[in-house]
């Protein structure tokens, strides 16, 4: 099935099953249905753990992500987003419950790749890292 989003796209989801407020997600790998959550800040549990904190990649609004609501957001590369299937996201997009709002820029993409390869080994499996790398290698900016 073809989707209206692809690797590197940032999706705004009005409702997700894992929290009571809207979320932004970075699309990592369509085939394996992998995403990272994008947060507006770093939660205290993450902030006090250097291993987890090193896995937070800054997503700056300027100059290339004007579609983001905050000046600074954080891509949580220490864990995958709770599973929402790509076909479910596509249905949400069709009924305006989700929207592809933009694409990650090349510099931030490289930081995400570097973080996954060098800092996320404590929390992501080898296969997850491989699938993330394969997906992000498909991104054309």
C-alpha positions, 0 to 999 in steps of 0.5 A, spaced: 500 500 500 502 506 498 502 512 503 501 519 503 508 520 508 515 517 507 521 516 511 523 523 514 516 526 514 514 529 521 507 527 522 502 531 527 497 526 530 491 529 534 490 523 538 494 517 539 493 511 544 499 512 548 497 519 551 492 524 552 494 530 548 496 531 540 503 528 538 508 529 533 512 523 530 518 522 525 517 517 520 523 512 520 521 506 516 515 505 513 516 498 511 517 496 519 512 502 521 517 505 526 517 512 528 520 517 534 516 521 538 518 529 538 517 532 544 516 539 546 521 538 552 525 533 556 522 530 561 525 529 568 526 522 568 530 523 561 534 529 564 537 526 570 539 520 566 545 521 561 545 515 557 537 517 555 539 525 555 544 523 550 539 520 545 535 527 545 536 530 538 534 538 538 529 539 532 530 547 532 524 551 529 528 555 525 531 556 519 528 549 516 522 547 521 517 553 521 512 548 521 513 546 528 510 550 534 516 551 539 522 554 538 526 548 540 523 540 540 526 534 542 526 527 537 526 522 543 531 517 539 532 512 546 525 509 544 521 507 538 514 511 539 508 506 541 506 502 535 501 505 530 500 502 524 501 506 517 495 504 515 491 507 521 495 513 520 493 514 513 486 513 515 487 519 520 490 523 515 484 522 510 479 524 516 484 530 518 486 527 525 493 527 522 497 531 518 504 531 514 507 537 516 514 537 514 520 534 513 526 533 517 532 537 514 539 534 512 543 536 518 538 534 523 537 527 520 544 526 520 544 528 528 538 523 528 542 517 525 549 519 529 545 518 535 541 512 533 548 509 531 552 511 537 548 512 543 541 508 543 544 501 543 542 501 551 535 502 549 534 499 542 535 493 539 540 491 534 535 490 529 531 496 531 537 500 529 538 497 523 531 498 520 532 505 523 538 506 519 535 503 513 529 507 513 533 514 514 538 512 508 532 513 504 530 520 505 532 525 500 532 532 502 
